[in-house]
Amino acid sequence: MNKALAIIHHFGSGVTDFVIRANGELNWDGPGEEPTNEELELWDSERLLGIDAVQYKIDRVNGTDANPIKYLSFGDAEDLRYWDNANNTNKLQEHNDAVRLAHEKPD
């Protein structure tokens, strides 16, 4: 028996469905019948849609090449919060609003 290099959970079932063997073979190991290529493509497109739905969150943390504005690190945000309190300003809120505007949540 070949040693399993990776286990793939298919369709979000939490059950081991595919096993990649040391020789590179991909073996169906799940319950029921092996899914068709069409079913696998549908699952992959749904997974990618899920990634697209949260991309704005990733962009808010990392920024993008086109729009590098991003949330401040925790330490920088706390420092700005301190100075906002000391100077009676709202720079942290203004910055966070600008980040949210730059990387809007999709409908």
N, C-alpha and C positions, 0 to 999 in steps of 0.2 A: 504494500500500500504506500502511495506517495504521501509525503508530509504536506499538510495544508500550509500554504504561504499566507493566504488571506481568506477571510470569510466575508461574504457579501450578504447583507440583509436586504432582501428584495421587497418592494412595495411597502416599505415601512412596517413590515409585520413583526419585526423583532425576532424572527425565526431565521436560522441559517438556511439560506436558499441556494446559494452558489458557493463553491469552494474552489479556490485556485490552487492547484497542486504544484509541487516543486518542479515538475517537468513542463509547466506552463499550461496544462490542460485546465479548462473551466468546466467543472462538473456540476450538474443540477443535483442538489441535495435537499431540496425542499419538499414540503408536503404537496400532494396532488400532482397534477401534470405540469411539465415544464412550460413556462410562458412562451408565447410566440414572439417573434421579432417585433410585431406591431404593438403588442402589450408592453414590451420593454421600451420601445420608442415613446409610447404614450407616458409611461412612468418617468422617463428621462425628461420629457418636455414639461411635465408637471413639477418635477424637481427644479428645473431651471426657472420656471415661473415663480416658484417659492423664493429662489435666490434673488430674482429681479424685484420681488416685493419688499425685500429688506435691504436692497442695495443703497438706498438713501441713508440708512442708518450707518452703514459702513463708510459711506462718503462723508458723513458728519464727523466721524471719528478720525478718518485718514485724510480727508480732502481729496481732490482729484487734480490731474494735470491742468484741466481747463479752469478749475475753480479751487484753489488750494486752501481756502478758508476752512477751518475745522474747529471743533471744540478744543478748549484749552486742556492741558493736563490737569489732574486733580490739584497738584500743588500750585500751579499758576492760577487756577480758578479760585482757590482759597485765598491766595495772596490778593487777587483783584477784589474779591469779596470784602476782605479786610479794608482795603483802601477805599472801596465804595462806601463802606460804613463810616470810615474816618472822614471822608470828604463829602459825604452826602451826595454821591453820584450813583449812576446806574450802568456803569460801563460793562459789567459782567452780563447783565440782562440784555443790553444792546448787542454785545458780541454774540450771545447765544441766539438772539432773534435773527441776526445776520446769517449765522450758520444755518438756521432752519429755513430761512428764505433762499439761501444759495443752494441748498440740497433739500428741496421740498418732497414731502411724502406724496407718492403717487395716489391717484384716486382709486 
